[in-house]
Amino acid sequence: MATPVWVEMLGADPTEWLLASGEPAAVWVTRNMLESSQPASPALDTGPEGAGTHQAEAAAGCEQARQAVVSDPGTQELISRLPDWEAESQVSGHNSPKYAPNLLLLLSQMGVRGGDDERVGRVLDQMCAHQDSNSRFQSYGRSGHGSIGRLPEPAWGSLLCDSHAIVDVLVRFGRQDDPRVQAAVARMADDLVATAQGPGWPCLPHSISGFRGPGRKADFCPQVTVEALRALALLPEKMRPARVHDAVRTLLGAWRRRPGEQPYMFGHGYRFKTVKWPTFWYDVHAVLDTVAGYPGVWVDAPAGSPDRTAAAEMVACLIAYNFTPDGRVTPKSCYKGFESFSFGQKKRPSPFATARLAGLVRRFERIAGDIEAVDVRTLASSKGGSGTPVPPR
């Protein structure tokens, strides 16, 4: 049997180690993203309907692995962390591991689906129930971004980094046919505008406090744009805005422009290339996980084209800065509060982190030659750096 392309890209095959790890989420990701006949979406099961016996057995094994995830004590503990969405938010920002959409995103990445647990369904119901007159979903608090622009009393209001993150998880958990979700998706399409960097989503003022995140008003927001594109990639083409591929190019363009332009709060240096676990925020994983859903932008582009080159460079960085020679990932940066999970410590390889990133690499197999040609040590440094990128450690 020929060696899979993604294994050649990593230089080692971690599959046997992953399946023997005893970590249910890692096993499910391996079954779903590495052993499937096609690179599967990391968010949705892709059982081969009408497929042959071997593929049907593989699909059955994938579902069995997913059920093991749902019943795993670690998963149940994460679900228990989901807050009451209708109580005042106590988190300091949208990158907090306590922010409900972030916890739901993690659970989705681990294999949890709509209907698996009533506690997940309760939070999703609460999210659907709060939408402003412009069809943007809301959160309850004093602004959502620390003390700046805080209201004297908590109230329901929205920022795009609320609404887009909520749409993303609602779609992941099967709520895409809900009229409220469809209205929010339509609003998302209307909010796609021309920015200084190209078509994208800017930071719009909070609907109640008027707070707007730091940075220039005319700029696109990388995080808000990632959230929108990530959600839209899971939907049928007919539900996506006409300019969605242009927005993907804007996102890729942020990487290309890094030597001379740095979006406020969002750099592209060593910390961007080194994935922080769990994967809540803007970094190389977030960008690649998003643009992987739009292969027409980078696969169909001719070799040497800017978008294809940007994708290849970032995949090369993902591999060089996160994988060890044996094809495994030991987290180098972690949010606090996940120490009991393999992806929440920095001392040993994490099966879940390995499976997630290996699955992401596999989604870019079709430009493997471009990726192999990249020497990450020669790439231009990000603005504010020394001029020479920090090499992988």
N, C-alpha and C positions, 0 to 999 in steps of 0.2 A: 504494500500500500504506500502510495506517495505521501511524503511528509506534508502536512497542511501548510499553506503559505504563512499563516499567522505564527506557526511554530518556528518556521525559518526566520521570520522577522524578529522573534524574541531570542532565537538561538538555543532554545530549550523548550521541552514540553512539560508543563506542570500538571497536566490533566490527571494522571494517576495519583499524584500527591493530593490534588484537590478532592477527588472522589473518596480518598481514604482519610480525609481530614476529620470526618465526624461533625463538621460544621454545616448544619442544614442549609443555610442561605448560600454558602459557597457551593455546595453540591447542586442546589437548584440552578444557580447562575451557570455553573459548568454544563449541566444538562441542557439548559435553555439557549445559551449563547455560544458554547464551544462544541458541543456534540450534535447540535441540530444540523440538518442538511444545508440550511442557509443561516447566515448570521442573523439571529433574532433580535428584535427590539428588546432593549433591556427593561422595558416597562410593561410589555404586553406578551402574554403567551402566544405562541404561533404554532399550535398543533397542526400537523400536516393532514388536513381533511382529505379523505379519499386516497391517502398515500399507501404505499406498499406495507407489507407486514413489518419489515424492519423499522420503518419510520413510525408506524403506529405504535410499536413497542417502545420506541424511543420517547414518543409523546406521552405514553402511559407512565414511563419511568420519570419523566419530567413532572407530571402532575403528582405522582407519589412523593417526589422530592419536595414539591411545593407544599403539600399537606404537612410534611415533616417540619417545614419552616413555620407554618401557622401554629402548630402545637408546641413548638420549642419554647422552653421557659424564657430564653432571652428575648424572643419576639414578643411574648406575652408581657414581659416587663417593659419593653418599649411602648407597646400599646397602652399600658397603664399610665404612661407619662403624658398622654394626650390631654391637653387642658380643656376646661369648659370654654368654648369659643365665645360664649356670651358673657363671660366675666372679663373684667378689665385686664388687658394684657400687661404682664409684668416684665416682658422681655425688653432689652435695651436696643434691639435692632433686628433687621430682617435676616441677618446672618447668624442669629442665636440658635443653638441647638434646641432651645425650648420653644421656638416659634412653631406652631402647629403645622403649617405647610411643610416645614423642613422635616419634621418627624414623619409626616405622611409620605414625603418623597423618599426617605430612607426605607420605610416599610414597603413601599412599592418596589424599590430596587432589590429588596430582599425576597420579594415574591408574594407579598400579601395583596389580596384583591378585594374588590367590593363584595360584600356578603360574607366574608370570612369571619368578621367579628363585629358584634353590634356596637361596640365602643367606637370603632372607626366610622361606622355608618352614622352614629349620633353626631360626631363632629362634622361630617360631610353635610348632613341635613342642616346643621346650624350655619355652616358657611353658605349654603344655597339660600337660606332664609334672609340674608342681609345683603341687599343690592341697592345702590343709589339710583337716582332718576336717570342717570346716563348708562345704567346697566353694568357698572363696575362693582365688583364684589368689595365688601367692606370688612374692616376689623374694628374692634371696640377698644378704645383707649384714649390717650391724650395727644397722640400724633403718630406714634409708631417709631419715632427716631429720637429716643432719649429726651433730653430736656429742652431741645430747640423747638420753638414754636408750639410749646405744650398748651393745651386747653386747661382752663380752671377746673372743669369737670370732664370726666370721660364721656365720649360720644362715639357713635358710629361714623366712620369716615373712611376714605380710600386714598391710597397712593397706587400707582401702577405696580409697584413691587408688592403690594397686597393683592390686587386683583389678578395680576398675571400668575402669581404663585398659586393662588386659589384655583384658578382655571386649570392650571397644570395638574394639580392633584385630583381635581374633580374628574377630569378626563381619564387620568390613570386608573381611577377607581370606578370607571364605567358610567359616569354621569353625563356623557356627551350628548345624549338625546333629551336631556332635561331642557325645556324652553328657556330657563334662566341661564343655563350654561351657554346655550346657543346665542342668546342675546349678548352675553359677555364676550363671546368670541367675535360677534359682529362689531361690538364696541372696540375690541382689540384691533380689528382690521381698520376701523375708522381712526384709531389713535396712531397708526403707522404713518409717519410724516417725514418730510425732508428735514434732515439735520445737517450740521456742519460736516459730518463725516459721510453722509449719504442717507438713504431711506432707513429709518429705524424708529425706536421708541425713546423719547426723551424722559426726563424726570419731570412730571407734572406736579403742580402744587397739591398739597393735601386738600381734600374737598371741604374740610371744615376749618382747620387751623391756618390754611394757606402756606404751611411749611413746604419748602422744596429742598431737596438734597443739595449738597454743595456741588460746585462745578458750574460751568457756563450754561446758560439757559438754552442755547442753540445746539448743544452737544447731544449725541445719543447716549443713553445709559447702557453700559454693557450688561449689567445684571438684568435689568428689565427686558432688554432685547433677548437675552438668553432664555428667560422664562417664557416669553411669548413664542419664540420660535420652537422651543422644546415642546410646548403644548400643541402648537399648530402641526408639528410633524406627526403627531399621533392621530390627526384627523384626516378625513377624506379630502382630496384635492379641492372639491367644490366648496369646502368650508374655509379654505385659506385665501387670504387677500392676494390680489393679482401681483403685487410687488414683493411677495414673500421671498423670492430668490434674491432680489436686490438687497433685502435686509440681511440675508445670510452673507452676501458679499461685503456689506458694511461691517459685519461682525468679524469676518476674516481680515478685512482691511485694518482693523485695530491692531492686529498682530503685525501686519506689514509696516504700519506707521510708527511702531514702537520706538525707533531711534530718535524721532523728532517730536512725538506727541504722546502724552500719557493722560488718559482719561482720569479725572480726579477720583482718587481712592482705588483705582484699578490699574496696577502696573503689570508688566509682562516680563519680569526678571526671574530670578531663582525661585521666589515663592509662587509665582504663576506656574512654573514648570513642575514644581513639586506638589503633588496633590495633598490637600489637607482632608483628613477623614473625620466624620462622614463627609460626603461630597455635597455640601450645601451651597457653596459660593463660587464666584467667578474665578476660574483658573483654567489650565489647559484641559483638564477633564471636562469641565462644564462646556467649554467651547466645542471640543471635539464630539462630545455626547450630543450636542445640539446639531452641528453641521453634518453629522453622520446621517441624519434623517433627510438630508437634501443632496443625495449623490449627484443629481443633475448639475449642481454648481461646480463640483470638483472632479467627478469621474468623467463626465462628458466634455470637460474643458481639455483643450490640447495640452500635451506635455510642455512644461515651461510656462504655462499661463499663471498669472498672479494668484488666482484662487486655488488652483491645484497645488502650486508651490507652497502657499501658506499652510494648507492642510497637511502636506507632506512634512513640512518643517516641524509643525506642532506634534504630529505623531512620532517623529524621530525624537523630539524632546520628551514626550511622554514615556517612551521606552528607555531612553538614556538616563533620565533623572529619577525613575521610579522602579525599574526592574533591576534585579541582580542577575549575574550570568546564568544562574540556574532557572531563570524564568519566573522568579517569585518577587513579591512586593512586600517589603517591610515598611510600614508607615513611618514617615519622617516628621510628620506634623499631624496632630490630633486635637480635636476639641475635647475639653474636659467633660467628664460624665459618662464616658463610654469605655472605661478601663476594663470592664469585664468582657468586652468584645474583642475579637482579634484585631479589628480595625481601629481600636481605641488605645493601642499601646505601640511603643516604638522599639521593642527589644527583640522581636522575632517576626518571621514572615506571617502575613495574614492571609489565610485562604480566601476570605471574602474579597479583600482588596485585590488580591491576585486575579481571581476569577473575573471581577468587574473590569479591571483594566485590560486583561487579556481579551475579554469579549469585545471591548471597545477597539482594541487593535485589529481584531478580526474584521470588524466592519469596514476597515480601510484596506483590506487585502488587494483590492483592484488597483491601487496605486503603490503597491509594494516596491516596485522598481524606483519610483520617485523618492520614496522614504529611505530606501537603502543608500541612495546617492547623497543624502544629507549628512554633513559633518557638523554636529551641533556645536563643536568648539569654534567654528568659524562664523557662526551666525552673529549678526549685529546685536549689540547690547541694547537693553531697554533704556529709554531716556532717564537720566538721573544716575545711571550706572557709571562704571569706569571706562566704558568704551569697549571692553572685552567681556563677554558673558562669563559668569561664574560657571566653571565646568561641573559636570556631575560628580558627586562624592562617592 
